[in-house]
Every structure is written in structure tokens, then in C-alpha cells.
């Protein structure tokens, strides 16, 4: 099992090696990618949740097979390393969102939304004062 160091109210995770962003509608974003230690992540906005998994979720995340695709609970439970809630993910989201802006990976998003999410992430106490759409 991986160990993560808690610093203040955020967890220090390995650096983002790759990431993709997908806007799913209604103000929701799903982020998938790989960390520098060889683990993978599933993250979302507006909840700022983060799930670390031991296998790449990207190949099957958007599939429709409940039992075997990464977008569903059975796959995620079978590959789960650790879950983090919004109180522990500020550093991770900062790293990931900046990686997306720097590398412009394919995905269903626009850079204006990502910049707005960076501002929201850096000001979570007042995050609903912004509107990305």
C-alpha cells in the first residue's frame, strides 16, 4: 500500500505524469490520468474528489459494461488504492490542472474552464462565487 504525506489540509501525492479532462455537462468535469509513481487517478469537479487506482482507467472508463469498465464501482473497488476527499486534494488539483494547461491533452474541455477551475481550487472557501458556464 502506498503512503502519502499530509501537509496542512492537503496530501502530497506524486506528480502528474499525464491527464485528460472531460466536461460531462451540468458543470461537472471528470479527470483521468497517471501519476509519476505508476499509479493512476480518477478525479472530479465539483466535489474535488480523488481516487487512486492501480490500473489505468482511461481505456474503459467511458464504456457501458458495469462489471468490467473503469467508470463503474466494481472495477474501481477492485483496483482501489486510496480515496481522498476535497479537504485533502488542493495540491493535487493544482498540479493536475496546470499540467492540462501546459500540455493541452485531447479531451472534451476548454482552457478557459481549466483556468476558472484553477482559480476555484485556489479559493475553495468561496468557490461558488465563480461560474464556469
C-alpha positions in Angstrom: 0.0 0.0 0.0 1.2 3.5 -0.9 1.8 6.0 1.9 1.1 9.7 1.4 2.3 12.6 3.5 -0.3 15.0 4.8 0.8 18.7 4.8 -1.7 21.1 6.3 -5.0 20.3 4.8 -3.6 18.7 1.6 -1.9 15.4 0.7 1.4 15.4 -1.1 1.0 13.0 -4.0 3.4 12.0 -6.8 3.5 14.4 -9.7 1.0 14.2 -12.5 2.6 12.3 -15.5 -0.4 12.5 -17.8 -4.0 13.7 -17.5 -7.1 14.2 -19.5 -10.2 16.3 -18.8 -13.7 15.7 -19.9 -16.7 18.0 -19.4 -19.7 15.8 -18.8 -22.3 18.6 -18.6 -24.0 20.5 -15.8 -20.8 22.0 -14.5 -19.2 18.5 -14.0 -15.7 17.5 -15.0 -14.0 14.1 -14.8 -10.2 13.9 -14.9 -8.3 10.7 -15.6 -4.5 10.1 -15.7 -1.3 8.7 -14.4 1.0 9.7 -11.5 4.8 9.6 -11.6 4.9 6.6 -9.2 3.0 4.4 -11.7 -0.4 4.7 -10.1 -3.4 6.2 -11.8 -6.2 8.6 -10.8 -9.9 9.3 -11.2 -10.9 12.8 -10.1 -13.9 15.1 -10.4 -15.2 18.6 -10.1 -17.4 19.9 -8.4 -16.6 17.6 -5.4 -12.8 17.8 -5.7 -12.7 14.1 -5.0 -9.7 11.9 -5.9 -9.4 8.1 -6.3 -6.0 6.5 -6.7 -6.1 3.2 -8.5 -3.5 0.6 -9.5 -4.5 0.3 -13.2 -5.1 2.8 -16.0 -8.9 3.6 -16.0 -8.7 5.5 -19.4 -9.1 2.6 -21.8 -12.5 1.5 -20.5 -13.8 4.4 -18.3 -16.4 5.6 -20.8 -17.6 2.0 -21.6 -21.0 0.7 -20.7 -20.2 -2.7 -19.1 -21.0 -2.3 -15.4 -19.0 -5.3 -14.3 -15.7 -4.6 -16.2 -15.4 -1.0 -17.2 -13.4 1.5 -15.1 -16.3 4.0 -14.9 -18.2 1.8 -12.6 -17.9 0.8 -8.9 -16.9 -2.9 -9.3 -13.8 -2.0 -11.4 -12.9 0.9 -9.1 -13.3 -1.2 -5.9 -11.1 -4.0 -7.4 -8.3 -1.5 -8.2 -8.7 1.0 -5.4 -5.5 2.1 -3.6 -6.9 5.2 -1.7 -9.7 7.7 -1.8 -9.3 11.4 -0.9 -12.0 13.9 -0.2 -12.0 17.6 -1.0 -10.2 18.6 2.2 -7.0 16.8 1.0 -6.8 17.4 -2.7 -5.9 21.1 -3.3 -2.2 20.4 -4.2 -3.2 17.5 -6.5 -5.8 19.6 -8.4 -3.3 22.5 -8.7 -0.7 20.1 -10.2 -3.2 18.3 -12.5 -5.0 21.4 -13.8 -1.7 23.2 -14.5 -0.4 20.1 -16.3 -3.5 20.1 -18.5 -3.0 23.8 -19.4 0.7 23.2 -20.2 0.3 20.1 -22.3 -3.2 20.6 -23.9 -4.2 16.9 -24.0 -7.1 15.8 -26.1 -10.5 15.8 -24.3 -13.8 17.5 -24.1 -12.8 20.7 -22.2 -11.7 24.2 -22.9 -8.7 26.1 -21.4 -11.0 28.9 -20.1 -12.8 26.3 -17.9 -9.5 24.9 -16.7 -8.2 28.4 -15.8 -11.5 29.0 -13.9 -11.1 25.7 -12.0 -7.6 26.7 -11.0 -9.0 29.9 -9.5 -11.7 28.0 -7.7 -9.2 25.5 -6.4 -7.0 28.3 -5.0 -10.1 29.9 -3.4 -12.2 26.9 -2.3 -13.8 28.7 0.6 -15.5 31.0 -2.0 -15.6 28.5 -4.9 -19.2 29.1 -5.8 -18.6 32.8 -6.4 -17.3 31.7 -9.9 -19.4 30.3 -12.7 -17.6 28.4 -15.5 -20.6 28.3 -17.7 
